[in-house]
Amino acid sequence: MKRPDGFLRLHLIPILISVAITSLCFIAFPLSSVLFSKKTVAVVPEHTTQIPGYYPNFRSAGMTEQKFQKALSDGSTIIFLGSSELTATHLDAIPYNFFNQYCQYPVLCIGHAGNQSLNMLSFLASNRGYFNKTKLVIMVSPSWFVSKAARGTSLESFLEFNSDSFLTALDRDPGVPVTAREYIYQYIAREIDNINSPSAIQKSIAYKYSAERNWISGIVMAPFVLYYDLLINIDSSIRRMFINKEVPDTKTPGADTLHAWHCRTILTEIPWDSIYFNNQKISLMRAANNNFGIDSNYYNQFVRNDQYILLTIPFRFNREYRDFCTLLDFLSTTDCKPLIIIQPLNPFVYENLDEFKPLMDKVANTIDEHHFPCLNLFVSDTAQYARGDLEDVMHLGNPGWYKVDHFVFDNFLSGVSKEPL
């Protein structure tokens, strides 16, 4: 009997190819709904998601990753990255309230408790291509470098702030510095077994990191890297076909917009001193039951006459400090010259700040070595501490935030054009 070459060429081979493509599609479609979203994410209080200019994370109401990218690239929007201090929505001086009231200038504040250096390094490196004279402010909390927080960014927080689309961008951008990329990859590879249902890009990064350890690992891991890269490519194609990522550019004055305004109504002379001292008086009045400058209600509930002791972690074990140094190293490779704010702790409450001071001095020196402007509010001596700057033991109140606003204004907004549209 004659071999059915024509049958194989015309029918069987196309059928096999179709089956293979269909199988891949069945794998790929869930990536958009499962692999790219099924992960442990911290729950953010609902009341913190509706404040214009403030977003706890990139999944908050009204916030998208594309808006963040526009803010990075417009060269005008001031971006604040921080942690729990940004959640004080009741404060007039917090940037998303202050700059709207006094300057009508767009600001974007991102973060809540747990958002630390590695998070910022990863999602900034993932969006490196959008940097364009970016105005960036990083709020550094001394509490990052002590106790449990000194272990670095938690996995839960990392997964919350670093989506698969961000990680894919990081993986595909050859311009990301090798040291920053490897640092992030090492973290993902170390934590991959702790991720519930890791996504294709997370697995791909973990395998790539392992493959780079030595040539034997490279040979063993190569098929896995190729497989997951194929899945990622298929998912990216599906997203481009079915998802419109264009963000409308709203230009309604007073709205929560992130585009570059060509007109700023900047007050040429903000009465900084009178604003600060008036608010300091108010803060001290609210601290009527103590001499520490702490809000009376907070003092009654958490402090009384107790003092806190910080568990200082040595440099060689302080992963957060290494994360922070790597973040600054990355930023020094961009055209962005960020402002760094080192926040204070209340020395009336923390009794061992003298032991902690060398570490914070090292943090400040590292910032100076990178030639980034820094406002260092940390002091260990009660005589140097401005009571009222904090409303509790570590979070800025209105007076403290006004110091930050003043510093940011002088560096970013002094001399901004007032010409009309």
C-alpha positions, 0 to 999 in steps of 0.5 A: 500500500502506498504511504499517504504522504499527501494525507499527512501533509494536508490533514494530519500535520495541520490537525496536530499543530491545531491541537498544540496551539489550542492546548497552549491557548487553554494554558494561556487564557487562565494566565490573564485571570489566575497566574496574573492575579491569584496571589496573596495580597494585603487587605487595605482599609477601604477608607484610604482608597478614595482620597484624591492623590493618595493610593495605598497601592496600584490596585486602589480605587481610581489608580492604575499602573498606567497612571503611575507610569504617566506620573513618572514620565510627565516630569511635573507630578511630584511622586511620594513613596512611603509607608504608614505615614502616608495613611494619615488622611486627616492631616492638612499638611500631608502632601496630597492635601497640602499641595492641592490647597496651596499650590494646585499642583498634582501629587501622587502618594503611594504606600502604606505600612509594609512598603519598604525599600525592596518594593520601591526598587522593584516597581521603579526598576520595572518602570525605568523606561518611563523616567523623564526628569521625574520628581520623586520623594522617598519617605524613609522611616527609621522603623524599617531598620529595626526589629522584624522590619529589618529583615526587609520587605515581606513577601505579602507586601512585595506581591501586593506592589509588584504585579506580573506586568511590572515584573514582565517589564523588568524582565524584558528591559535590557537597560535595567542595571545588572545589580538591581535586576539580580538583587530583585531576582534573588529575592523572588528565587528565595521566596518562590516556594512560599508563593501560593500558585506562583505565576509564569513570570515569577517562575521564569525569574526564579529559574533564570536566577538559578540558571545563572548560578553555574553552567550545569544549572543553566543547562538544567533550567533552560527548558523551564525558562523557555517554557515559561517565557513562551507562556508569558509571550502568549499572554502578552499577545492576548492582552494586547489584542483584548485589553485597551490600556490607554488612559484618558487625559482629564484636564479638569482643574481641581480633578485628581489628574496626573498629567503635566500641567502647563500652568501652576497657580503657585503662591510665591510666598507661603508663610512657612514659619507662621503655618508651622508654629501655629500648627505646633501650638495646636499639636501641643494643646492636643498633647495636654496630658503629657510632656512628650508632644504626643496626642493625648488619646494616643498617649493614654492608649499606648504610652502612659509612662512607659518607654520603648526599646528598639531592637537594633539589627547589626549592619551585616544582618540588616537586609533592609539597609542593603535593600535601601543601598541598592535602591539608591544605587539604582536611582543614581543610574537614572535622570531622577534626583530624588529627595529623601526624607528621614523621619524622626522617632520620639526620643522622649519615648524611645530610651535607646536612640543613642544606640540606634543613632549610628545606624541612622547616621550610616543611612544619612551618609549613604544618601549623601554619598549618592548626592541626593538632597536629604531632609534628616529629621531624626534626632536622638537627643530630647533637647534637639527634638521639636515636640509636636512634629510627630502626632504619636511616637513615629508618625508625622503630625501637621508640623512635621509634614509642613517641614517636609512640604517646605523642603519639597517646595524649595527643591521642586517648585520654587520658580515654577512658571505662572504663565497662563495656558 
